[in-house]
Every structure is written in structure tokens, then in C-alpha cells.
Amino acid sequence: MKELDNVKYLNIGEIFDTVFHKKIKQEEILEYFETGKLIGKKIDNEWHADKEAIEDFIKNVYLKEKAYNVGLHKVDLTTITLNGKILDIGGGGQGIIGQFKGENVVAIDPNKNELEESPSKDDLKIVMDARDLKFLDNSFDTTTSFFTLMYIPREDHITIFKEIYRVLKKEGEFAIWDAIIPNKGNDDRSMFFISLEVNIGDNKINTGYGVLWNEELNTKYLSNLAGTIGFELIESKEEENTFNLRFRKKNLP
Ligand SMILES: C[S@@+](CC[C@H](N)C(=O)[O-])C[C@H]1O[C@@H](n2cnc3c(N)ncnc32)[C@H](O)[C@@H]1O
């Protein structure tokens, strides 16, 4: 990173690592600079761009060219009840559930940076992978997943659901909010992107979530998966491209 007149500039490698998380090629970023789609400046003969130029580029060029962008959706959490001790999986990022329910929340995420950057203050943040939860059986009243499953490969979902089932108390609830991601078919766009305005009562949080568009995600698939593990579906709501599912851990004999 270079700093000129108090403005920080990232080079191609840094944009590749920290903005695109290695999901596009460095040559592509170079081409965006060369064609003027990403407004940059050469510092020490190397292309650099500041935060504002990168954000403009993502919004006005990249998302339009490469992403299936389903636009802004509103999620209202103010009418939602989440009981007792809450485990939030993938609770980094905006840490929405941590911001909403504060000290009742244990937020886990394998990515330490995501937890460190999360604006939530009162939740307990632990670096942990949902595929291998370090909690004892029957520890939590509620588990939440807020726009996390879309970031987790399908092959890991069953392991994670089994782990969630294990750490939930009997009659405990698992609440999922996520995006309905359609089948990609022959669409050549590589990303799926959704913008959210989340109402948590005290304030409204604006954010956006994007993933490589490989797999579809919907309520039917997740309800079937949860059913095979022993969860009972207690609520299923869909609104445009978002859904909210609630499951209960059945009191098995
Ligand atoms: C973008 S966040 C989702 C939004 C977040 N819940 C919020 O409130 O803003 C997705 C998170 O899932 C995390 N994640 C990916 N794989 C995971 C796994 N196996 N277990 C738990 N979290 C995982 C990522 O590190 C990332 O921080």
C-alpha cells in the first residue's frame, strides 16, 4: 500500500488479495486499469487505485459486467424472537445477529479478520469453523445463520447442520436468513450479489453479500437437508430473493 497526501492506494496484488479475495485474475485487474474502467494512477510505475475508485469500479463496472445482481432487499428483524443463548455461525462480516442481540450472542467464524472487522460490540467472538464446533452437546437455545450458508460449499452443509443439531438444546431453534440463488444454467456471469437493508430496531444496516455463482440455494433444499437430520420445520418465508427458515430440534426419544 502507498500513501500520498493522506490517501491510501492499493496495487494490483493488494486489490486481488483484499478486495477480490483471489476470486478474479490479476491480469483482469490490470486490464481494467489499462482500459480506464478502474480509474488508477501509476505510482513507481505500478498501477494503484484508492478506496473510492475501487468502490466506484465495483458498483458501476464490475457488478454490472460480472454479477447477477438482484438489487436491494429489506430484511426486518424487529419482529423476530431469538431465545436465550444464541450461536451465530459465520458471525463475522457485519455481525448482524451480534449487533441485534448483543451479549446473548456467541459469534463464530473461521476467519479471524471477519470477526475483527465486525462492528458488533457486545457479542463474544470466537475463531471457529462451523464444521467442527468446539461446544458440548445441548449448549445453545438458538442457532442463527445470517447470509452465511451462501458462502459455504454445499458439500459442507450436512456436516454443519449435524453440528448445529448437536449443540442445540432439545427444542432449540435454528433460524436461517439467506438468499434464494437460482440455478446458473448457461448464464456467463460469475457472481451472485444481493444488497440488504437490515432493520434491527435501533438502526438500519446497509450491506451487500456476493459469492461466486456456482450452486443454487433455496428453502426446499435446506428444508430437506434439515429434515434428514431430525429438525422440524416451524416456519418458512420467502420474499423476492431472500428467505427465512426456522427449525426446531425435535425431542427425539
Ligand atoms: C459474509 S459473512 C455472512 C454475513 C454475516 N453473518 C453478517 O452478519 O454480516 C459469511 C461468513 O461465513 C464465514 N464462513 C465461511 N465458512 C465458514 C464455516 N465453515 N464456518 C463458519 N463460518 C464460515 C466467512 O468467513 C464469512 O465471514
The ligand as an ORCA input file, in Angstrom:
! r2SCAN-3c Opt
* xyz 0 1
  C     -20.159    -12.536      4.680
  S     -20.415    -13.394      6.119
  C     -22.124    -13.558      6.265
  C     -22.766    -12.375      6.854
  C     -22.610    -12.241      8.341
  N     -23.333    -13.306      9.050
  C     -23.127    -10.883      8.744
  O     -23.893    -10.791      9.718
  O     -22.744     -9.901      8.091
  C     -20.077    -15.077      5.761
  C     -19.112    -15.607      6.749
  O     -19.129    -17.024      6.716
  C     -17.869    -17.413      7.155
  N     -17.657    -18.832      6.910
  C     -17.189    -19.427      5.785
  N     -17.057    -20.757      6.006
  C     -17.452    -20.981      7.287
  C     -17.526    -22.139      8.115
  N     -17.158    -23.343      7.670
  N     -17.955    -21.994      9.388
  C     -18.360    -20.796      9.864
  N     -18.309    -19.659      9.118
  C     -17.848    -19.759      7.856
  C     -16.939    -16.491      6.373
  O     -15.665    -16.423      6.966
  C     -17.687    -15.166      6.434
  O     -17.238    -14.325      7.461
*
